Structures are given as structure tokens and as C-alpha cells.
Amino acid sequence: DGPASPPEGWGIAALDLRLGGAKIGPLRILCPIRVALLIPALFLSPSAIPSPDGDSRNQIQRALELERSGDLEQALAAFREIVKEDPGSVSAHLGIGRVLYRKKQPSEAVVSLEQALRLAPGEPEALRWLARSYLRLDEPEKVLELLSAEPPGGVKHAWIHLLRAQAYDARDRIPEANRELERARTLDPRRGGVHYALGFIAWSTRNAEAAEKWFRAELALNPRHV
């Protein structure tokens, strides 16, 4: 995968940075911190969602292929047709929510994603996309409530801390955002964007030494940020 890029609608600022006397820049950073610049690395592709059982498997596969191809209208229609035939299909409700999110209809996405969670409490993909939808609706408190349970350790759970960090950042709760980023970095030290966001937090608090450390670490992982 390529370097993480900021999601739509978020401001970008350029910062000329000097590391060890050498100018590196302009270094593109999110302003405000907006740690969700890591979003592309956080979420599984549609092909990674749980496989459905029974006769709906082929229909789900067709809908996923439409979604992957970018034909969101046809994908949405296909997922909705599956729900008509099988109202208990978690994969179909999740697909509807995911497509609606990508169509920038987060309010509608929430309805389907919440239904997916009612059918399958704790389903990770539904939690991820529902949290993203809440953030797009500027409801970070709902994200923190949704992800309130302390996750087990391991790389696969780093996304929970990253979404919490974004929610805290949305309310300018920088110490909490920094804490969650540190937890994500501990779980997955090679995830692109985490060091970037930590560096900007350090820079914004006038800790130049720490900022340099984090920016260097990000550049080592992702030289295309230069």
C-alpha cells in the first residue's frame, strides 16, 4: 500500500522543517492534528469482511465486486436486494453502511451499521465503519462510547486506539489523543502516519526535540512525505 493520505475535507498546512541542519520540507502535516490521516491503513478491504453462509454467498460476492470496481450505486442496490431476501444478513447490512459512507451519506450509513451490530454485537468491521460515520457527523463522543471497552493487545487492535485518538482530537483533547497514539504505536510500530501525528503534537506543544524524533521516524517509514 502507498502512504497514508488525509481524508477529504481536512485542511493541510505546509511546514518547513530542519532536521540536523538539513531542510526537509515543506513537510505536509494535518492542521489541526487530525490523526485520521492514517485512515487508509486502519480498515480492512471489503474482501476481508466475514464470509456469509448459505445461498447469499454468491450475491454478496457480486455486490462486493461492484463495490471494489467503484460502482457504488449498483453495489448498494445489490446489497439492498440481499437484505430483502435475508434481513438477517450481517454482511449485507455492513455493505450498505459502508457504501453509504463512501457516498458521503453518513446518517444513512449509521442506520445500517447499527443494524449490523444488533445482529452481530462486537463485529469489528461494523464498529470501524460506524465509528467513521460518527466522526463524519462530528459526533466524537459516540465514537468514544462505542469503543469504550479496553481492547486486547496485538497489532490487529491498533485501529481502536487510532479512532479514539481521532475522536479526542476532534474535541481538542490533545493529551488523550497523544496517549491513544502512543498505544497504537506500541501495538503497531510500523503503521504509517502514527509518528507523523505524534510529531505534530510535539511541534504544536513546542517540543522540538520530540517533534524531530517523530518526524524522522515517519520519514524512515514513508519517505514520500518529504
Salt bridges, closest charged atoms under 4 A:
GLU8 OE2 - ARG136 NH2 1.95
ASP16 OD2 - LYS23 NZ 3.48
ASP53 OD1 - ARG57 NH2 3.88
GLU67 OE2 - ARG98 NE 2.66
GLU67 OE2 - ARG102 NH1 2.21
GLU73 OE2 - LYS103 NZ 2.43
GLU125 OE2 - ARG128 NE 3.39
ASP138 OD1 - ARG171 NH1 3.15
GLU139 OE1 - LYS142 NZ 3.50
GLU141 OE2 - ARG171 NE 2.97
GLU150 OE1 - ARG164 NH1 3.46
GLU150 OE2 - ARG183 NH1 3.99
ASP169 OD2 - ARG34 NH1 3.91
GLU176 OE2 - ARG173 NE 3.25
GLU180 OE1 - HIS161 ND1 2.70
GLU180 OE2 - ARG164 NH1 3.70
GLU180 OE2 - ARG179 NH2 3.19
GLU180 OE2 - ARG183 NH1 3.56
GLU182 OE1 - ARG185 NH2 3.03
ASP188 OD2 - ARG191 NE 3.26
GLU212 OE2 - ARG216 NE 3.13
GLU218 OE1 - HIS195 ND1 3.90
GLU218 OE2 - HIS225 ND1 3.48
